[in-house]
Amino acid sequence: MISIKLSSLTPAQTQNYLQHAIAPRPICFASTIDKEGNVNLSPFSFFNMFSANPPIVVFSPAKRVRDNSIKHTLENVMEVPEVVINMVDYDMVHQMSLSSCDYPKGINEFLKAGFTEQKATLVKPPMVKESKIKFECKVNQIIPLGTEGGAGNLVIAEIMVMHLEESILNAEHKIDNTKIELLGRLGDHWYTRTNAASMFEVEKPNIKLGIGFDQLPETIRNSKILNGNDLGKLANVNELPVINPSFHDDKLKNIIQYYSINPEDMERELHSYAKELLQQNKVEEAWQILLGLN
């Protein structure tokens, strides 16, 4: 592993490393307006949510590295402290990218990128009609992070109204992530999108604490077959399981019969079988396979 002191890099080099390393990043597609009524639409991947009560999102229009100038979005929210954050999905990606061109002030990126202005309900900037999730926000605070090119400016915005396209909702009127291909920004020209093939579920620890790695039997904890993710699933049970006398598995029976004369080979086969079960999220079954060794 190499170690790099960021103070030895140029701002452009630092940005390149960080944008590749800290990814994927959600995209804030911000529509703003200046005091003369000129509309601006720009995407920012330095963006995320930071509070639910109050509902706060933060994005950061950085000062341009090449000439230390500030972006029109930042100028606008300084003049009119309101913004609409339009979430970007795969259907919009190339139009969104086009809107990121550094057009002169006063040029409307809605027109350049072919988006439709939609009147907001509480704020002055228009919404992007094509966006399936939109947040009308007031800007609570702007915090400059530096004075040189590449320095960010934290725009702290409070969500007042959220608009959701019905096509992305489930029966309980909650967002179904399998119905919208949200985008994530990587380094250089790379993006990623969410879909059923790329998503997976991880069971969250509940109010009962997981037993943790330190409570796993040594033969399991030091396995040469099971990796950190496998052990994490096993360690997330609320108490150390015990052998279930009624548990029956033909493959387990065959492994024990065939490899019983060589304990090392039997351990390898049982750990491999348990790994298969864990990949199918069959944690209880995997534990029963492993418990026979302890």
C-alpha positions, 0 to 999 in steps of 0.5 A: 500500500502506498501513502500520499501526503495530500499537501504534496499534490496539486489541487487537481491531483487531490481532486482526482484521487478523492473523486475516485476513492470516495464513490459512488456519490449521489448527485444534487441536480440544483436549480437556482435563480438570481435576483434578476430572475435568471435560472441556472441548472447544474449538477453537483456530486459533493452532496448528501443528506445530513439530518432528518429532523430538521430535514437537511441536505448539503451540497458544495459548489467548489471554486474553479481550480483553473481560475479560482472563480465561483460557480453561478449556482453559488452566486445565485443562492447567495442572492436568492437563498432557495434551491430545488434539488432534483434527483437524477436517474438513468433516464436523465443522465446525458441531459444532466451531463450536458447541463454541466457545461460551463455556459455563460451567466444568463444562459438557461441550462433547462433550454440547453439540456432540453429539460422542462421547467416546472413551477415550484410550490414554495420557492422561486427556482423552477423544478425539473419536470423530468425528475422523479424526486424533487426537493424544494429547499430554503438555504439556511447557511453557506460555509466557505471551506477555503479561499483557493481554487478547488475549495468547497462552499457548503450550502446547507439547505432545509427541505420544505416540500418533497415531490415524488413520482407515483411510478416509483412508489410501492403500495404503502406510498414509499419509495421503491428503490427497484423502480428508479435507477438513481445515479452515483458519480465516480471518478473521471467520466464514470457513473453507476446506477442502481437497479435490481441487479446491482442492489443487495440487502444487508440485515441491520442489527436491531435492538438486540446486539449481535454477538460480534466477531470475538464470540465466534468459535475460533475455528470459525473466526480463523477460517481460511474459507469464510471471509469478513462478510461471511463472518459478519453475517454469522456474528450478527446473531443475537446469541450463539446458536446451539446444535438443533437435533432436528436439523437434517441436511443430506449434503452435510451427511455426505460431507461427514461420511466422506471426509470423516477420516481427515478432519482438515478436509472435512473442515474445509468442505463444511466451511465451503458449504456454509459459505454457499448457504451464507451467500443465499442468506441462509444464516441459521442453516450455515450455523448448523453446518458449522456447529458440528465442528465445535 
